[in-house]
Amino acid sequence: MPNDLESDGAKLVYLAVDVADEPTPAELTNMLQMNSLALYPILRTLTERGHIDTDGETITCT
């Protein structure tokens, strides 16, 4: 878990990506029962900070 993650939502999404096998955003939405409008800003922030990589359809931890 990266030390700079402060929000519970970011921590939850990061852990879900880490545990899942290259999930898609749709799979994360379903897995976390999170609205895509809430998920996408978190994914963007995690990507900008270099914690995840969104390669095409799948998401991986870096």
Kinemage of the C-alpha trace (Angstrom):
@kinemage 1
@onewidth
@group {chain A} dominant
@subgroup {mainchain}
@vectorlist {calphas} color= white
{ca met a 1} P 0.000 0.000 0.000
{ca pro a 2} L 1.548 3.317 -1.039
{ca asn a 3} L 2.087 5.706 1.868
{ca asp a 4} L 0.622 8.722 0.075
{ca leu a 5} L -2.886 7.260 -0.224
{ca glu a 6} L -5.038 9.101 2.275
{ca ser a 7} L -8.646 8.562 1.236
{ca asp a 8} L -10.428 5.345 2.071
{ca gly a 9} L -11.752 5.176 -1.491
{ca ala a 10} L -8.265 5.302 -3.001
{ca lys a 11} L -7.026 2.635 -0.603
{ca leu a 12} L -9.998 0.401 -1.385
{ca val a 13} L -9.577 0.732 -5.147
{ca tyr a 14} L -5.812 0.180 -4.947
{ca leu a 15} L -6.271 -2.994 -2.884
{ca ala a 16} L -8.950 -4.278 -5.256
{ca val a 17} L -6.657 -3.752 -8.249
{ca asp a 18} L -3.798 -5.432 -6.375
{ca val a 19} L -5.871 -8.493 -5.445
{ca ala a 20} L -7.761 -8.897 -8.721
{ca asp a 21} L -6.080 -10.278 -11.825
{ca glu a 22} L -5.869 -7.244 -14.131
{ca pro a 23} L -9.467 -6.079 -13.653
{ca thr a 24} L -11.340 -3.857 -16.067
{ca pro a 25} L -13.084 -0.729 -14.785
{ca ala a 26} L -16.417 -2.526 -15.200
{ca glu a 27} L -15.178 -5.440 -13.083
{ca leu a 28} L -13.992 -3.038 -10.380
{ca thr a 29} L -17.333 -1.242 -10.410
{ca asn a 30} L -19.103 -4.568 -9.937
{ca met a 31} L -16.611 -5.940 -7.395
{ca leu a 32} L -16.657 -2.833 -5.217
{ca gln a 33} L -20.313 -1.988 -5.838
{ca met a 34} L -19.085 1.514 -6.603
{ca asn a 35} L -20.668 3.926 -9.047
{ca ser a 36} L -18.456 4.494 -12.091
{ca leu a 37} L -18.765 8.254 -11.522
{ca ala a 38} L -16.993 7.731 -8.196
{ca leu a 39} L -14.508 5.149 -9.494
{ca tyr a 40} L -13.047 6.975 -12.494
{ca pro a 41} L -11.668 10.009 -10.596
{ca ile a 42} L -9.951 7.643 -8.155
{ca leu a 43} L -8.463 5.640 -11.036
{ca arg a 44} L -7.243 8.861 -12.636
{ca thr a 45} L -5.574 10.002 -9.402
{ca leu a 46} L -3.930 6.614 -8.828
{ca thr a 47} L -2.663 6.646 -12.419
{ca glu a 48} L -1.314 10.205 -12.140
{ca arg a 49} L 0.559 9.269 -8.962
{ca gly a 50} L 2.075 6.227 -10.675
{ca his a 51} L 0.397 3.617 -8.473
{ca ile a 52} L -1.595 1.890 -11.207
{ca asp a 53} L -1.321 1.479 -14.948
{ca thr a 54} L -4.366 1.476 -17.179
{ca asp a 55} L -3.202 -0.413 -20.243
{ca gly a 56} L -6.132 -0.587 -22.624
{ca glu a 57} L -9.015 -2.267 -20.851
{ca thr a 58} L -7.193 -3.700 -17.828
{ca ile a 59} L -5.700 -2.107 -14.731
{ca thr a 60} L -2.548 -3.228 -12.909
{ca cys a 61} L -0.536 -2.026 -9.925
{ca thr a 62} L 2.871 -0.607 -10.752
